[in-house]
Amino acid sequence: MVQCHVVRRPQGASAQFLQLRRAPGEFLAGAWALVSGSIQSGETAVAAARRELREETALEPLEFYQLDHVNVFYLAGTDTIWHCPQFCAIVAADAPVRLNAEHDQYRWVDRDEANQALLWPGERTAFAELCREILDGGPAREYLRIAD
């Protein structure tokens, strides 16, 4: 599985973060979530993150980054442990979001609201890294960028 944080920078405003609401009947229905999905057979995590971004939002990144943090979590229902690479896509401020059937609503939120609304502890850890290293120009920024 992969997760992708999506960021835009509107003119004269600070960074905003995309959150998607899971549609009724979907896993975690009603929860606000990141772009996420499974890695398909033969697919790299980077390719899966880009594909999920296109499928769930129809967005294309202007800049794309890996995050050092890998979200690790356990699902009791399937008795499985998941290792979930995290990514960051910076998109055009005016790019339209087109949701697929997995989501019924989206919103753009500021940094404070985004951090408070992230559901899982691992997502908040990755978010802190994203803000520190990518948005605030940390020393690892250039090394985390994934070339097109």
C-alpha positions as CSV (number, residue, x, y, z in Angstrom):
1,M,0.0,0.0,0.0
2,V,1.1,3.6,-0.6
3,Q,-0.2,7.0,0.7
4,C,0.3,10.3,-1.0
5,H,-0.1,13.7,0.7
6,V,-1.2,16.4,-1.9
7,V,-0.2,20.0,-1.5
8,R,-1.0,23.2,-3.4
9,R,0.2,26.7,-2.9
10,P,-2.5,29.3,-3.9
11,Q,-1.2,32.8,-4.9
12,G,-0.6,34.8,-1.7
13,A,-1.6,31.9,0.6
14,S,0.2,29.3,2.6
15,A,0.3,25.7,1.6
16,Q,-3.0,23.8,1.5
17,F,-3.4,20.1,1.8
18,L,-6.0,17.8,0.1
19,Q,-8.2,15.5,2.1
20,L,-10.7,13.1,0.6
21,R,-13.8,11.7,2.3
22,R,-14.3,8.0,2.0
23,A,-17.7,7.3,0.3
24,P,-20.5,5.3,1.9
25,G,-19.9,1.5,1.5
26,E,-16.1,2.0,1.2
27,F,-13.6,0.9,3.9
28,L,-13.5,3.7,6.5
29,A,-16.6,5.3,5.1
30,G,-17.0,8.9,6.2
31,A,-13.4,9.3,7.3
32,W,-11.2,12.0,5.8
33,A,-8.2,10.4,4.2
34,L,-5.1,10.8,2.0
35,V,-4.8,9.5,-1.5
36,S,-4.0,5.8,-0.9
37,G,-4.1,2.4,-2.5
38,S,-2.5,-0.9,-3.0
39,I,0.6,-1.6,-5.1
40,Q,-0.2,-3.8,-8.0
41,S,1.8,-6.9,-9.0
42,G,5.0,-5.8,-10.8
43,E,4.5,-2.1,-9.9
44,T,6.9,0.0,-7.9
45,A,5.7,2.0,-4.9
46,V,6.5,5.3,-6.8
47,A,4.4,4.2,-9.8
48,A,1.6,3.1,-7.5
49,A,1.5,6.4,-5.8
50,R,1.4,8.3,-9.1
51,R,-1.3,6.0,-10.4
52,E,-3.5,6.3,-7.3
53,L,-3.1,10.1,-7.4
54,R,-4.5,10.1,-11.0
55,E,-7.2,7.5,-10.3
56,E,-8.5,9.1,-7.1
57,T,-8.2,12.8,-8.0
58,A,-7.2,13.2,-11.7
59,L,-4.3,15.4,-10.5
60,E,-0.7,15.4,-12.0
61,P,2.2,16.5,-9.8
62,L,4.4,19.5,-10.6
63,E,6.9,18.1,-8.1
64,F,6.9,14.6,-6.5
65,Y,8.7,13.5,-3.4
66,Q,9.3,10.4,-1.4
67,L,9.1,10.7,2.4
68,D,11.6,8.9,4.6
69,H,8.8,7.8,7.0
70,V,7.2,4.5,6.1
71,N,3.8,4.1,7.8
72,V,3.6,0.7,9.5
73,F,0.3,-0.6,10.9
74,Y,-1.6,-3.7,11.8
75,L,-5.1,-4.7,10.6
76,A,-6.7,-7.1,13.1
77,G,-9.4,-8.2,10.6
78,T,-6.9,-9.8,8.3
79,D,-4.1,-10.3,10.8
80,T,-1.7,-8.4,8.6
81,I,1.1,-5.9,9.1
82,W,1.3,-3.2,6.4
83,H,4.4,-1.2,5.4
84,C,3.1,1.9,3.6
85,P,5.6,4.2,1.8
86,Q,4.6,7.9,2.0
87,F,4.8,10.4,-0.9
88,C,4.1,14.1,-1.4
89,A,2.7,15.5,-4.6
90,I,2.8,19.3,-5.2
91,V,0.1,20.2,-7.7
92,A,-0.9,23.4,-9.5
93,A,-3.0,25.8,-7.3
94,D,-5.8,25.9,-9.9
95,A,-5.8,22.2,-10.8
96,P,-9.3,20.7,-10.7
97,V,-9.9,17.7,-8.5
98,R,-12.1,15.0,-10.0
99,L,-12.9,12.2,-7.5
100,N,-13.4,8.6,-8.3
101,A,-16.2,6.5,-6.7
102,E,-14.1,5.7,-3.6
103,H,-14.6,9.3,-2.3
104,D,-17.7,11.5,-2.1
105,Q,-16.1,14.9,-1.1
106,Y,-12.8,16.7,-0.9
107,R,-11.5,19.7,0.9
108,W,-8.3,21.8,0.9
109,V,-7.1,22.6,4.5
110,D,-4.3,24.7,6.0
111,R,-1.3,23.1,7.8
112,D,-2.8,23.2,11.3
113,E,-6.2,21.8,10.3
114,A,-4.6,19.1,8.1
115,N,-2.4,17.9,11.0
116,Q,-5.3,17.7,13.4
117,A,-7.6,15.9,10.8
118,L,-5.1,13.2,9.9
119,L,-6.6,10.0,11.2
120,W,-3.5,7.8,11.9
121,P,-0.4,8.5,14.0
122,G,1.9,7.4,11.1
123,E,0.3,9.9,8.8
124,R,0.9,12.7,11.3
125,T,4.6,11.6,11.6
126,A,5.0,11.7,7.8
127,F,3.1,15.1,7.6
128,A,5.6,16.6,10.1
129,E,8.5,15.4,7.9
130,L,6.8,16.7,4.8
131,C,6.4,20.2,6.3
132,R,9.9,20.3,7.8
133,E,11.9,18.8,4.9
134,I,9.9,19.7,1.8
135,L,7.8,22.8,2.4
136,D,10.1,24.5,4.9
137,G,13.3,23.7,2.9
138,G,14.9,21.1,5.1
139,P,18.4,19.7,4.3
140,A,17.0,16.5,2.8
141,R,14.5,18.2,0.3
142,E,16.6,17.9,-2.8
143,Y,17.4,14.2,-2.1
144,L,13.7,13.3,-1.5
145,R,12.6,14.7,-4.9
146,I,11.7,12.1,-7.4
147,A,12.6,13.0,-11.0
148,D,9.9,12.8,-13.6
